[in-house]
Amino acid sequence: QVQLVESGGGLVQAGGSLRLSCAASGRTGSTVAMGWFRQLPGKERNEREFVAAITSRGIREYADVVKGRFIISRDTNTMYLQMNSLNSENTAVYYCASVAYHEAGMDLRDRHDYDFWGQGTQVTVSS
């Protein structure tokens, strides 16, 4: 099992920045990728949308809506999401997730391919 704990969320004004962290513990040795997803207000759990992901080899992917503003990074057991130029549309609960084992056809943008999830951290952007 892998435990994931997000932190760094909060209230920020439009145009501001936040840095989210995701601390991983447990059996993290086989983790092949980690990602950030978000659940927008009023949306259901099965509507969580992809934000960014990073593989164990350092390959990064971003949703088009955040590309150029958000930066994903990772050290040994912590993943980060630097969010810049925030706007009200970024208000959401942000979840980190990890992929335990590589599988053929894995899609980093697909939440179904992730094995472990954190509890989420709220990000609120005021306009």
TABELRA-V479872 format. One record per backbone hydrogen bond with DSSP energy under -0.5 kcal/mol. CO is the residue of the C=O (numbers start at 1). NH is the residue of the N-H. E is the energy in kcal/mol with one decimal. If there is no record, write none. Layout:
CO/NH/E ; CO/NH/E
This chain:
1/27/-2.8 ; 3/25/-2.2 ; 5/23/-2.7 ; 7/21/-2.7 ; 10/124/-2.9 ; 12/126/-2.6 ; 13/16/-2.3 ; 15/85/-0.6 ; 16/86/-2.3 ; 18/20/-0.5 ; 18/83/-3.4 ; 20/81/-2.2 ; 21/7/-2.1 ; 22/24/-0.5 ; 22/79/-2.4 ; 23/5/-2.0 ; 25/3/-2.7 ; 26/28/-2.0 ; 28/31/-1.7 ; 32/56/-2.5 ; 33/99/-2.9 ; 34/54/-2.9 ; 35/97/-2.3 ; 36/51/-2.5 ; 36/52/-1.5 ; 37/95/-3.3 ; 38/40/-0.6 ; 38/49/-3.1 ; 39/93/-2.1 ; 40/43/-2.1 ; 44/47/-2.0 ; 45/48/-1.5 ; 49/38/-2.3 ; 51/63/-2.7 ; 52/36/-3.5 ; 53/61/-2.2 ; 54/34/-2.6 ; 55/58/-1.9 ; 59/55/-2.3 ; 61/53/-2.2 ; 63/66/-1.7 ; 63/67/-1.2 ; 66/69/-2.4 ; 66/70/-2.3 ; 69/84/-1.6 ; 71/82/-3.0 ; 73/80/-2.7 ; 77/24/-3.2 ; 78/75/-2.7 ; 79/22/-2.3 ; 80/73/-1.7 ; 81/20/-2.7 ; 81/83/-0.7 ; 82/71/-2.4 ; 82/84/-0.6 ; 83/18/-2.1 ; 86/15/-3.6 ; 87/90/-2.4 ; 88/91/-1.6 ; 91/41/-0.6 ; 92/94/-0.6 ; 92/123/-2.8 ; 93/39/-2.5 ; 94/121/-2.0 ; 95/37/-2.8 ; 96/118/-2.3 ; 97/35/-2.7 ; 98/100/-0.5 ; 98/115/-2.5 ; 98/116/-1.7 ; 99/32/-2.5 ; 99/33/-1.0 ; 103/106/-1.9 ; 106/108/-0.5 ; 107/110/-2.0 ; 109/111/-0.6 ; 110/113/-1.8 ; 111/114/-1.5 ; 116/98/-2.0 ; 121/94/-3.0 ; 122/10/-0.9 ; 123/92/-1.9 ; 124/12/-2.6 ; 124/126/-0.6 ; 126/14/-2.6
